[in-house]
Amino acid sequence: MRKTINVGLVGYKFMGKAHSNAFQRIGMFFDPDADICMKAICGRDEAWVKSVAAKYGWQGYETDWEKLVQRDDIDVIDITAPSNVHKEIAIAAAQAGKHVFCEKPLALNLADAREITAAVKKYGVKNQIGFNYRFCPAVKLAKQMIENGKLGRIFHFRGLYLQDWIIDPEFPKVWRLDKKVAGSGSLGDLGAHVIDIARYLVGDIARVVGMSKTFITERPLVEKMTGLSGKAAENAPRGIVDVDDATMFLGEFENGALMTLEATRFAQGHKNAMSFEINGEKGSIKFEFERMNELIYFNADDEEGLQGYRTIQVSEGVHPYWSHWWPAGHVIGYEHTFVHELYEFIQCIANDKEATPDFVDGEKCSQVIEAVEKSIEERRWIEVNSL
């Protein structure tokens, strides 16, 4: 008998909408080995969550995540709520025998991340963390090329994640600018994605040294959140910004390759500019998320005089995931990365396989973040595995 997987989603704004859309699209474009039932979405504002439940395609809603977790008709808890509640919800879900998907960062800090990882291991539930950029077809192709030796020995990884949405000093202090809710600023929000890509493509990171800056130290207190943004009342009181606006760090991988990483929300003109470059003995690759269907490749074995970077349009049926979408050249976008990652999670549950990236990957990312923060505080190199 074909299995049905019943999903409960915690969170209904930016990421909640992205995940809802993905669950709707999986069965339309893919052939999962189980049916997906969007049972209930959960949020504290009843009027709002009730209105989006029908709009997003959910059968019902809850206003209490604890009630959602304890429901017998829920198999999966998908967490898209802010970082400060990840630990409590994820551990409770694991204890209730639910499989758990959680948006990054896994937790506010490394200690909490380790508690979450221990819980899903103890209760034997499937778990996956939301590093959606792994699921760009071009990034998957880069992974294949590296594994097939196209770049040879890796020397350098350079990663950037640049945004500009909080440069205005009157932009309110939304939850992403509040350490007790977000855990950290640009490092945990943006840098986490690049750290994961670096680990995914090159390997584990051995040591780091970093620096950070908060350019706007006080902001109007937010009155109402509206997705990523928020509204402040006129002449609203101001609050201290206690997270980083920008962080940069150097690192060395365990395999000896070097890395640089920069994450900032103060790069004017950059909206969602996640990019990386990897240099190896046999070639190089470049990727820019704002041109997510392209991978730039240099092959050192090309004929002398004809060498140069080539642009690969990652839109052929032979490329990862593409056979499920459109004809060549008919590009896909940001929302499709969530379809891919949640499809993979559903497949792992349906076929009793371990998911990837899992909470161990989330924990290792938190370990690097904490090492960078410790390095900034102590102004020295930090060995990642010392934490």
N, C-alpha and C positions, 0 to 999 in steps of 0.2 A: 504493500500500500504506500502511495506517495506521501511523503511527510509534509506537513505544514509547519512553518516557523512563525510564531506569533511575536511581534515586535512591540515593545513599549519605548517611547522616545521621551527623554527628559530634556526640555529646552525647545523653544519654538520661534526664536528670532533668526539671526543670520545663519548660524550653523544648523539650527533646527529646520529651516526651510531647505537648505542644501541637502540635508540627509533625507528629508521627506521626498523631495524631488527624485533623489537617487533610488529610493525604494519603489517609487512609482515606475521608474524607467527600466529597472532590472529585467522584469518579466517581458517587457515590450521588445527589448533588443537582445537579451541574452536568454539562454536556456538553463536556468539554475536547476539543480537536482532536488529542489524542494520548492513548494509554493510559499510565498511571503504574504502574511496577513498583517496589515498595519492596524494593530488593535487599539492602541491608545497613545496619545501625546500628553505630556504633563507640563504644567506651568503654574506659577502662583497666582497670576491675574486671571481669574475665572472668565471674565468677559472676553479677554483677549484670546486665551487658549481655546475657549469654546468656538470663537469665530474662525480661528485658523485650523481647528481640527477638521472641519468639513472642507475648507478650502484646500488643505494640504492632502486630503485623502485618508484621514484616520477615522476609524469606526467610532471612537469615543475619546474622552479626555479625563484626566485627573488633575487635581490641584495639589496633591500630596504625593511626593515621590515614594514615600514609604509604603503607601497603599498600593501604588503601581508595582513596586518590587515584590510585594507579597501576593499579588494576584496569581491564581493558579493557571489562568489562561495566557500568561506571558512567558515566553521562552528566552527572549533576548532583551536586555536593557541597553539602550543606546544613549550615552551621556554627552550632551552638547551644552550643558549648563556651564557657568563660569568655574574657573579652576578651584576655587575654595571649597566646592562641594563634591569634587571628583572622588576624593578618598571615601567619604562617608557613603555615598551612593554605590560606588564600585564594590566596596567590601560587603555592604548589605546585600547587593545583588548576588555576589558570589556565594554568600552564606545561604541565600534562598535557592541556590542551584541554577541561577540564570547565567547564560552566556553574556559577556560584557564587551561592548564596544565603547571606547572613550576617546573623546577629542584630546588633542595635545594642548599644553603639556599634561603629562599623566597626573601630576600633583603639584602642590605649592612648593615642595622641596623634596630632596632625595630621601629623607627618612620616611615621608608619607608615601612616596613612590614605592619604596621597598615593602611597606606594609601592604599596599595594594597587590603587588606582585606575589607576595607570600600568600595572600588570601585566595587569589585565583588558582594558584598551585595547590593549596590545601584542599579546596573544594572541587578541583578538577574540571573547571568550566573553561570553555573556549574564550579567548580574549584577544582583542586587536586594538591598536592605538591609531588615531587618525592622522597619520602622516600621508596626506593625500597626494603630495607632489611625487611620491614614488610611483604613482599610478598614471602619470603622463606617459603615453606611448614612447615619446622621445627619451625619457629617462629610463624606461625599461629597455629600449634599444641600446642606450649607453651602457647599461649593466651587461647586456649580452656581449657587446663589443669588448668590454674589459675582460669578461670571463673567457672570451675566445682568443685573448691575446692580441687584439688589434692595437692596443696602446703599449704593450710590453710592460716593463717595469714602470711603476708610477713614481714621478718625482714631486709633482705639485698638485694641490687642490686649492682653488681660489673661489670663495663663495661670498655672495652679496645678497642681502634682502633689504631693499630700499623702498620707503614710502614717505609721504609728505603730509598726511592727513591731520596732524596735530600741531603744525607749525604756528598757527594763530594762537597767541597767548590767551585769547578769550574763549578758546575751545574748552568746554567744561571738563572737569575731572571725572571722566567716565570710569567704569570698573577696571578697564585695562590699565589705568593710571593709578590704581590703588593696590599697594603691595599685599595687603591682607586678603584681597580677592583674587588678584592675578598672579601673585608670587614674584614676578619680575616684569620688566617692561619690554623693550624691543628684543632683549636677549631671549626671554622665554617665549614671547609671542612669535617673533620672526626668526630669530637665530635658531630656535629649536628645529625648524624645518630644514635649515641648511646643515645643521649638525647631523640630523638624521640622514640627509642625502650623502654627506661626506662619509658617514659610517657605512651606509648601504653600498656605495660605489668603491670606496678605497679601503675601509677597514676601521678598526677601533682606534681611538685617539689616546695617545699615551700621556702627553703633557701639554699644558697651556699656560699662556701668560696674556693678560688682557688689560683694557682700560675702558672706562665708560664715562658718560656725561649726562646730566639732566639739565637741559637748556632753559626750560621754563619750570621754576620751582614752586609756583603757586598758580592755581587755576580756580575759576568759579565752580562751586559745588553743583553737581548735576541734580536736576529736579526730576527729569523723566528720561529713561533710556529709550532710544529708537534704533534698534539694531546696534551697529558699531558706534553710532553717534549718540548724542544726548542733548538735552535742552537745559539751560540754566535760567532761572528767573532773573529779571532785570535787577541789577545791584545785588546779586546773590553773594553770600559770604564766600570767601575763598579758602581752599584747602591746600595743604602741602602735597606736592607730587613726590612720592617716595620710591619711584621706580626709574630706571634708566630710560632716557630718550634715545641714546645711541650707545652701542657697545662694539668694540673691535677686539679681536684677539688673534694671536699667533698660536700655532700648535704643531705637534709632530705626531704622526701616526705610529702605531706599533711596528709597522713594516718599514719605517724610516722615511716615508714621504713627508713633505712639509705642507702646512696649510695656513691660509689666512682667511678670516671670516669677519664680515662687517654687517651689522644689523642696525638700522636707524629708521626713525619716523620723521626725520628732519632733512630729507633729501629732496629739495624742491624739484618738482617736475616728474617725480617717480611715483606712480600710483600703486603698483604691485610688482615691483621689479626684483623678482627672485632669479638669480642667475648663478652659474658656476662654470669654471674652466678647469680641465684636468689635463696635465702635460705628462706624457710618458716617453719612453725611449723610442718607440715606433710611431708615435703620433699624438694628436691632441683632439679633444672634443670641447665644444662650448654649447651652453644651453641658456636661453632666456625665456622665462615663463610667459612674458607678454607676447612672445612668438612661439607658443608652446608646441606647435606642430612642426617645428624645425629643429634639427640637430646639426651643428656645424662640426665638420670633421677634417682634420689634416692627416694625411698619410705620408710618412717620411719615405716610404718605399716607392712613391710615384717617381716617374722618370725625371731626371734632372732637367731643369728648365721649364717643366710643366707642373711643378709643385705649387700648391696653394690650398687655402681652405675651400671646401665645397659645402654647399647647403643641401642637406638631405631632407626632403619633404616626407615626414613620417606619416604618410597617409595611404600607403599601399596595403593591400590585404595581407601581406607577409609581415607587416609590423604588428607589435603587440596590441591586442584588443581591436584592431581596426576592422577586421572582418565582420564585426558586429554592428558597425556603424554605416558610413556612407561610401560612395565611390571615391576613388583617389582624388585628392585635391579639395574635397568637400570637408572643410576643417571642423574639428570639435573644439570645445572650450572648457573653462574652469569646472563647470558643473559635472562634466563627464568623469573627472578624476574621482568624484565621490561615488558615482555609479560603479566604477571599476573596483574601488576598495571595498565597498559594501557587498558587491557581487562575490568577491573573493571570500569575505567573511561568511556569507551565507553558504557558500560551497564547502567551506571547512566544517561548518556545523553539520551540514547535510551528509558529508562523507567522513565524519569523525576524524578530521585531520587538524594538525596544529596550524593556527593562523600566523601570518607574518605581514607587517611588523606587529609583534605582540607586546605585552606589557614589559617584558624584559628589555626590549628596544626602547620603550618609554623610560624605563628606569636608567638605562645607560645614557640616554640623552640628558636626563636630570642630573646624572653624575657629572657629565661634562659641564653643564650649566653651573652647578655648584662649585666645580673646580675653577671655572672662570671667575665667578664671584669672589671666591676665596683669594684668587690671584690678585684681583683688583684691590681687595681690602688689604692684603699683606704686601702688595707690590713686589711679587716674585713669581717664578715658575712654580706650578703645582702639578704633581703627578696625579693623574686622574684616578688611578686605582688605589691611591692612598686614602680616598674618602669612602 
